């Protein structure tokens, strides 16, 4: 009996020791997604999760100008993070309404802070669904400026620009608008 117990103890010892060596020798495999070293949240490759705000906007032909501006302002990683965020997203046609040369000027590297301020005025930290918005409400945006909500029947407006569509994303919501909101 004593020899049986000793044999079991030896087998257990070698099993534990052998497992420990194997776990140290081979790198662990995980199903988590990882980012390339030196890049932010936007570099995470994940084919199973719902798209975030930046990914959703990037997939829209009507928001290519907004995506270009977000990239130029260095906000891709910020808007790819967990959030939640509410983005009032001007369409390409909205940017076309700006005075000639305005957008091109804002996309220059020397105007990055001005562009960032405008884009932050389109962003709220939190999830603002239109059904929660009330006439006359004001919300403080990321740049500390305030937007005002108005309602006319079933239509919801932000600073006078109608919210024409709302798109839920994995890290918030996009409200499509047909004007560029300019901070006051």
C-alpha positions in Angstrom: 0.0 0.0 0.0 2.9 2.3 0.9 4.5 1.7 -2.5 1.2 2.5 -4.3 0.9 5.8 -2.5 4.5 6.6 -3.3 3.9 5.7 -7.0 0.8 7.9 -7.2 2.7 10.8 -5.5 5.6 10.4 -8.0 3.2 10.3 -11.0 1.4 13.4 -9.7 4.7 15.2 -9.2 5.8 14.5 -12.7 2.4 15.4 -14.2 2.3 18.7 -12.4 6.0 19.4 -13.1 5.5 18.4 -16.8 2.4 20.6 -17.2 4.2 23.6 -15.6 7.1 23.2 -18.0 4.8 23.0 -21.0 2.9 26.1 -19.9 6.1 28.0 -19.6 7.6 26.8 -22.8 4.7 27.5 -25.2 3.0 30.9 -25.3 -0.7 30.9 -24.3 -3.3 31.0 -27.0 -6.3 33.2 -26.5 -9.3 34.2 -28.5 -8.9 37.9 -27.5 -8.1 40.4 -30.2 -4.9 42.3 -29.9 -3.6 45.6 -31.3 -0.4 46.2 -33.1 2.1 47.6 -30.6 2.3 51.4 -30.8 -1.3 51.9 -32.1 -4.5 52.7 -30.4 -7.9 51.1 -30.1 -8.6 51.7 -33.9 -6.0 49.1 -34.7 -7.8 46.3 -32.9 -8.8 43.6 -35.4 -12.1 42.1 -34.4 -14.4 40.4 -36.8 -17.0 39.3 -34.4 -18.1 42.5 -32.6 -20.5 45.1 -33.9 -18.8 48.0 -35.5 -18.0 51.1 -33.5 -18.7 54.7 -34.5 -15.6 55.2 -36.7 -16.1 51.8 -38.4 -19.7 52.6 -39.1 -19.0 56.0 -40.4 -16.1 54.6 -42.5 -18.6 52.2 -44.2 -21.0 55.1 -45.2 -20.5 56.7 -48.5 -22.3 59.8 -47.2 -19.7 60.3 -44.4 -16.4 60.1 -46.1 -15.6 63.8 -45.5 -16.4 63.4 -41.8 -14.1 60.4 -41.6 -11.3 62.3 -43.3 -11.8 65.1 -40.8 -11.8 62.7 -37.9 -8.5 61.3 -39.1 -6.9 64.7 -39.7 -7.9 65.8 -36.2 -6.4 62.6 -34.6 -9.7 61.5 -33.1 -9.9 58.0 -34.6 -8.7 56.2 -31.5 -10.8 58.3 -29.2 -14.0 57.6 -31.1 -13.1 53.9 -31.3 -12.9 53.5 -27.5 -15.7 52.0 -25.4 -17.7 55.2 -25.0 -20.6 55.5 -25.0 -20.6 58.5 -27.4 -23.3 60.3 -29.3 -22.0 61.8 -32.5 -24.0 64.3 -34.6 -22.6 63.3 -37.9 -22.8 65.8 -40.8 -23.1 64.3 -44.3 -20.8 65.1 -47.1 -23.5 67.4 -48.4 -23.4 69.3 -45.1 -19.7 69.9 -45.5 -20.3 71.1 -49.1 -22.5 73.9 -47.6 -19.5 75.5 -45.8 -18.0 78.5 -47.5 -15.6 77.6 -50.2 -12.1 76.8 -48.9 -13.3 76.4 -45.2 -13.0 72.6 -45.1 -9.7 72.5 -47.0 -8.3 75.1 -44.6 -9.4 73.1 -41.6 -7.8 70.0 -42.9 -4.4 71.7 -43.0 -2.0 70.5 -40.2 -1.8 74.0 -38.7 -5.6 74.1 -38.1 -5.8 70.7 -36.3 -6.9 72.3 -33.1 -9.7 74.3 -34.8 -10.9 71.1 -36.6 -10.7 69.1 -33.4 -12.8 71.8 -31.6 -15.5 71.6 -34.3 -15.6 67.8 -34.3 -15.7 67.7 -30.4 -18.7 70.1 -30.7 -20.4 67.2 -32.6 -19.7 64.7 -29.8 -21.4 64.0 -26.5 -20.1 61.6 -23.9 -23.1 59.4 -23.3 -25.8 57.7 -25.3 -28.5 60.3 -26.4 -31.4 58.5 -28.0 -33.9 60.8 -29.8 -36.8 59.4 -27.8 -35.1 60.8 -24.6 -34.5 64.2 -26.0 -36.9 67.0 -25.0 -37.7 70.3 -26.6 -35.4 73.0 -25.2 -32.9 70.6 -23.6 -29.2 71.6 -23.8 -26.3 69.2 -23.7 -22.7 70.0 -23.1 -20.4 68.6 -25.8 -16.9 67.3 -25.5 -15.5 70.8 -26.2 -17.6 72.3 -23.4 -19.9 74.0 -25.9 -23.7 73.5 -25.6 -26.1 72.2 -28.3 -29.8 72.8 -28.1 -32.5 70.3 -28.9 -35.8 71.4 -30.5 -38.8 69.2 -31.4 -41.4 69.8 -34.0 -43.9 67.0 -34.0 -42.0 63.8 -34.5 -38.9 65.6 -35.8 -35.9 66.3 -33.6 -33.4 69.0 -34.3 -30.0 69.8 -32.9 -29.1 73.5 -33.2 -31.8 73.7 -35.9 -30.4 70.8 -38.0 -32.8 67.9 -38.3 -31.7 64.5 -37.2 -32.5 62.5 -40.3 -31.3 59.1 -39.1 -30.0 57.4 -36.0 -27.6 54.5 -36.2 -26.7 52.5 -33.1 -23.1 51.3 -32.8 -21.1 49.2 -30.4 -19.9 52.3 -28.6 -22.7 54.7 -28.9 -25.0 56.2 -31.5 -24.7 58.3 -34.6 -27.3 60.9 -35.4 -27.1 61.9 -39.1 -27.5 65.6 -39.7 -27.4 67.8 -42.8 -25.4 70.7 -41.4 -22.1 71.2 -39.8 -22.5 72.5 -36.2 -20.2 75.4 -35.5 -19.3 76.2 -31.9 -20.5 79.6 -30.6 
